[in-house]
Amino acid sequence: MKALIIGCGIGGPATAMALQRAGIEAEVFEVYPASAEGVGAFLNVASNGLDALRVLGAHRKVMAAGIPTPHMVMWSGTGKRLGEVANGLALEDGTVSHTILRSDLYRVVRDEAVSRGVPITYGKRLVDFEDTGDKVVARFEDGGEAVGDILIAADGVRSRIRHLLDPQAPEPRYSGLYSLGGIVHDAGFAGEPGVYNMIFGKRAFFGYTVTRTGDAWWFANLPRALGDVPADWKPVLLEAFADDAGSAAELIERGRADGGLPVHDLPPVPTWHRGRVVLTGDAAHATSPSAGQGASLAIEDGIVLARCLRDSAGHREAFERFEAERRGRVERVVAYSRTISNGKAAGPVARVFRDLALPFFLKKTASQESLAWMYRHHVAL
Ligand SMILES: Cc1cc2nc3c(=O)[nH]c(=O)nc-3n(C[C@H](O)[C@H](O)[C@H](O)COP(=O)(O)OP(=O)(O)OC[C@H]3O[C@@H](n4cnc5c(N)ncnc54)[C@H](O)[C@@H]3O)c2cc1C
């Protein structure tokens, strides 16, 4: 069996490595000249994602490129400590969630796949596919074609394949938040490395952590109308955090603010597969970033899909088993993350209730095991 994988983000190369381990040939096609890499942005690879990378033998390189971030401390905009929650649950060997530059994560996963002989072709935008019954043909914008036995969509939240598969598929829904972030080198902030400080500010949400070398990595979630993009985000951010206690304004002042991306997730997508084509990762179930799970889910998908393909009589049975195993879990994560995002985008009235409810919520989730379903999920190959 030969699999064509569309998209060389996080899930694409991880899926190719998983397929290789399952004895299935895979080729990856990516629209950009090299993998899409957002400068400055960073993301959380949760303990379950690292566990999945370990199944592929790729976790060490990812961890070496990131910083351990096992804890979160929540603050109100007035400077009140609301509580502490675990950012993931440590695995048996002590592995904890890591924060890593998006560009580093893309590079490490892609380079690992290449070193294992996975072919990746860049500059290939899939525009269409044809399922001929016994094969599937991927058609690219440059007029080229590729033929395989199955087509795996790892083409992200704006997936072209999702729409080709089902023109009625839901559109990504805007969370009400824009996301920005930056790194201040040698910030000299006092703070415990590995702890995320999360501030539910009066007008926006701010998170930062300090590294052992004294850098500060920060991100902001700003409630804003979709499309309302200023020429310069910095004054907008400074105004949003002007009345809050904590280091938000100072960190924003001292560096560049990258991103300015609207945050989306996907409502449940009814059709995950048809014929020889299957959706994975953000293409099937994009989650808002609040739970820090999107990349981890995409990697888990790749492993489960590879196992289902290896252990099934054919691709149809494999895709059904894949969906049966994955849908409940990923939709639960999307819903959980959406609840957190809604809290960040709260208006003035909802904010009052949020601030009253947060300490109780934090108490509940501070009990390690209440989030074990998310962080201790193990996928085997
Ligand atoms: C602001 C922000 C913060 C985030 N923070 C976190 C976090 O802390 N933790 C976390 O786990 N996740 C986070 N995420 C989510 C995470 O980035 C995604 O869930 C993850 O990248 C999904 O992987 P994927 O492989 O499915 O898609 P992607 O990584 O998006 O990759 C899709 C790839 O497909 C390519 N492509 C698209 N269309 C085509 C086409 N037609 N033909 C060929 N190639 C195509 C794209 O160029 C891209 O390289 C965040 C996302 C955002 C926006």
The ligand as an SDF file (V2000), in Angstrom:
LIG
                    3D

 53 58  0  0  0  0  0  0  0  0999 V2000
   -1.9810   30.6790   17.6840 C   0  0  0  0  0  0  0  0  0  0  0  0
   -1.9490   29.1840   17.7760 C   0  0  0  0  0  0  0  0  0  0  0  0
   -1.4040   28.5900   18.9190 C   0  0  0  0  0  0  0  0  0  0  0  0
   -1.3740   27.2070   19.0200 C   0  0  0  0  0  0  0  0  0  0  0  0
   -0.8580   26.6560   20.1580 N   0  0  0  0  0  0  0  0  0  0  0  0
   -0.8350   25.3180   20.2820 C   0  0  0  0  0  0  0  0  0  0  0  0
   -0.2780   24.7130   21.4340 C   0  0  0  0  0  0  0  0  0  0  0  0
    0.1620   25.3810   22.3680 O   0  0  0  0  0  0  0  0  0  0  0  0
   -0.2470   23.3560   21.4900 N   0  0  0  0  0  0  0  0  0  0  0  0
   -0.7250   22.5690   20.4780 C   0  0  0  0  0  0  0  0  0  0  0  0
   -0.6390   21.3330   20.5760 O   0  0  0  0  0  0  0  0  0  0  0  0
   -1.2640   23.1110   19.3910 N   0  0  0  0  0  0  0  0  0  0  0  0
   -1.3280   24.4600   19.2590 C   0  0  0  0  0  0  0  0  0  0  0  0
   -1.8540   25.0070   18.1530 N   0  0  0  0  0  0  0  0  0  0  0  0
   -2.4630   24.1170   17.1450 C   0  0  0  0  0  0  0  0  0  0  0  0
   -1.4400   23.3770   16.3020 C   0  0  0  0  0  0  0  0  0  0  0  0
   -0.5790   24.2930   15.6570 O   0  0  0  0  0  0  0  0  0  0  0  0
   -2.1970   22.5330   15.2750 C   0  0  0  0  0  0  0  0  0  0  0  0
   -3.1850   21.7850   15.9260 O   0  0  0  0  0  0  0  0  0  0  0  0
   -1.2690   21.5710   14.5490 C   0  0  0  0  0  0  0  0  0  0  0  0
   -0.3060   22.3280   13.8230 O   0  0  0  0  0  0  0  0  0  0  0  0
   -2.0850   20.6730   13.6180 C   0  0  0  0  0  0  0  0  0  0  0  0
   -1.2190   19.9090   12.8230 O   0  0  0  0  0  0  0  0  0  0  0  0
   -1.6650   19.5160   11.3480 P   0  0  0  0  0  0  0  0  0  0  0  0
   -0.5180   18.7380   10.8050 O   0  0  0  0  0  0  0  0  0  0  0  0
   -3.0160   18.9110   11.3600 O   0  0  0  0  0  0  0  0  0  0  0  0
   -1.8170   20.9000   10.5690 O   0  0  0  0  0  0  0  0  0  0  0  0
   -0.7080   22.0200   10.2880 P   0  0  0  0  0  0  0  0  0  0  0  0
    0.4050   21.9130   11.2580 O   0  0  0  0  0  0  0  0  0  0  0  0
   -1.4540   23.2930   10.1770 O   0  0  0  0  0  0  0  0  0  0  0  0
   -0.1260   21.6260    8.8640 O   0  0  0  0  0  0  0  0  0  0  0  0
   -0.8730   21.7000    7.6820 C   0  0  0  0  0  0  0  0  0  0  0  0
    0.1120   21.7620    6.5180 C   0  0  0  0  0  0  0  0  0  0  0  0
   -0.6010   21.5450    5.2960 O   0  0  0  0  0  0  0  0  0  0  0  0
   -0.1250   22.4510    4.3240 C   0  0  0  0  0  0  0  0  0  0  0  0
   -1.2000   22.6140    3.3270 N   0  0  0  0  0  0  0  0  0  0  0  0
   -2.3780   23.2500    3.4870 C   0  0  0  0  0  0  0  0  0  0  0  0
   -3.1310   23.1580    2.3600 N   0  0  0  0  0  0  0  0  0  0  0  0
   -2.4070   22.4280    1.4690 C   0  0  0  0  0  0  0  0  0  0  0  0
   -2.6510   21.9830    0.1220 C   0  0  0  0  0  0  0  0  0  0  0  0
   -3.7980   22.2770   -0.5200 N   0  0  0  0  0  0  0  0  0  0  0  0
   -1.7090   21.2570   -0.5100 N   0  0  0  0  0  0  0  0  0  0  0  0
   -0.5240   20.9550    0.1350 C   0  0  0  0  0  0  0  0  0  0  0  0
   -0.2460   21.3510    1.4080 N   0  0  0  0  0  0  0  0  0  0  0  0
   -1.1800   22.0730    2.0810 C   0  0  0  0  0  0  0  0  0  0  0  0
    0.1870   23.7050    5.1360 C   0  0  0  0  0  0  0  0  0  0  0  0
    1.0760   24.5690    4.4500 O   0  0  0  0  0  0  0  0  0  0  0  0
    0.8040   23.1180    6.3970 C   0  0  0  0  0  0  0  0  0  0  0  0
    2.1960   22.9340    6.2980 O   0  0  0  0  0  0  0  0  0  0  0  0
   -1.8990   26.3860   17.9900 C   0  0  0  0  0  0  0  0  0  0  0  0
   -2.4280   26.9760   16.8430 C   0  0  0  0  0  0  0  0  0  0  0  0
   -2.4660   28.3580   16.7380 C   0  0  0  0  0  0  0  0  0  0  0  0
   -3.0530   28.9860   15.4930 C   0  0  0  0  0  0  0  0  0  0  0  0
  1  2  1  0
  2  3  1  0
  2 52  2  0
  3  4  2  0
  4  5  1  0
  4 50  1  0
  5  6  2  0
  6  7  1  0
  6 13  1  0
  7  8  2  0
  7  9  1  0
  9 10  1  0
 10 11  2  0
 10 12  1  0
 12 13  2  0
 13 14  1  0
 14 15  1  0
 14 50  1  0
 15 16  1  0
 16 17  1  0
 16 18  1  0
 18 19  1  0
 18 20  1  0
 20 21  1  0
 20 22  1  0
 22 23  1  0
 23 24  1  0
 24 25  2  0
 24 26  1  0
 24 27  1  0
 27 28  1  0
 28 29  2  0
 28 30  1  0
 28 31  1  0
 31 32  1  0
 32 33  1  0
 33 34  1  0
 33 48  1  0
 34 35  1  0
 35 36  1  0
 35 46  1  0
 36 37  1  0
 36 45  1  0
 37 38  2  0
 38 39  1  0
 39 40  1  0
 39 45  2  0
 40 41  1  0
 40 42  2  0
 42 43  1  0
 43 44  2  0
 44 45  1  0
 46 47  1  0
 46 48  1  0
 48 49  1  0
 50 51  2  0
 51 52  1  0
 52 53  1  0
M  END
$$$$
